Amino acid sequence: DAMVIQNPRYQVTQFGKPVTLSCSQTLNHNVMYWYQQKSSQAPKLLFHYYDKDFNNEADTPDNFQSRRPNTSFCFLDIRSPGLGDAAMYLCATSNPGQASRGYTFGSGTRLTVV
Amino acid sequence: AQSVTQPDIHITVSEGASLELRCNYSYGATPYLFWYVQSPGQGLQLLLKYFSGDTLVQGIKGFEAEFKRSQSSFNLRKPSVHWSDAAEYFCAGGGDDKIIFGKGTRLHILP
């Protein structure tokens, strides 16, 4: 089945130690999104890629970076995780002009910072 | 500014009772509107969507939602809830560039 896959499901990292979360998709969608969802809060858009074009939300901290080496993969890099970065990170995909169909979400990676 | 508001943080209903979860939006034009459900520790699953046409939309798991332009609302309904419906429900809206989410409503089901 075509889907969005996030690895790992659970990630524990040390305070200040760089960490990378991955997302892959078999839907061949042009747009990939990263959302941060803290406990009992709404998902918050961090950034998205439209093909290779990177679009950062204005309030996304510089600590968060992203890479998209090809259509299928997208990575979220947290350069120096703080305790406040503990959250569920959700990857989603869509196609241009097809946003009305809704995004397809992965199952998320829950990040714990110790 | 674009916004999606879910006024109820928690809703509790008895199993078998009807359900309505509220959602209001603020957007320049008619946005795409969605309802997602999230079980604990899981990703988001799309329940239903609206972007044009019939204002009453049917979704999965027996859910439906009605778009009311005059009230800027897109409320989610189900005639009879099941214990398995207990989850967090997010209303979302936006355009082709991005979608934003409401803060969510946690649904509790009483046996």
Interface residues (C-beta under 8 A of the other chain):
Chain A: Q6 Y33 S40 Q41 A42 P43 K44 L45 H48 M88 L90 A92 P96 G97 A99 S100 R101 G102 Y103 T104 F105 G106 S107 G108 R110
Chain B: Y32 F34 Y36 G41 Q42 G43 L44 Q45 L46 K49 F51 S52 F90 G94 G95 D96 D97 K98 I99 I100 F101 G102 K103 G104 R106
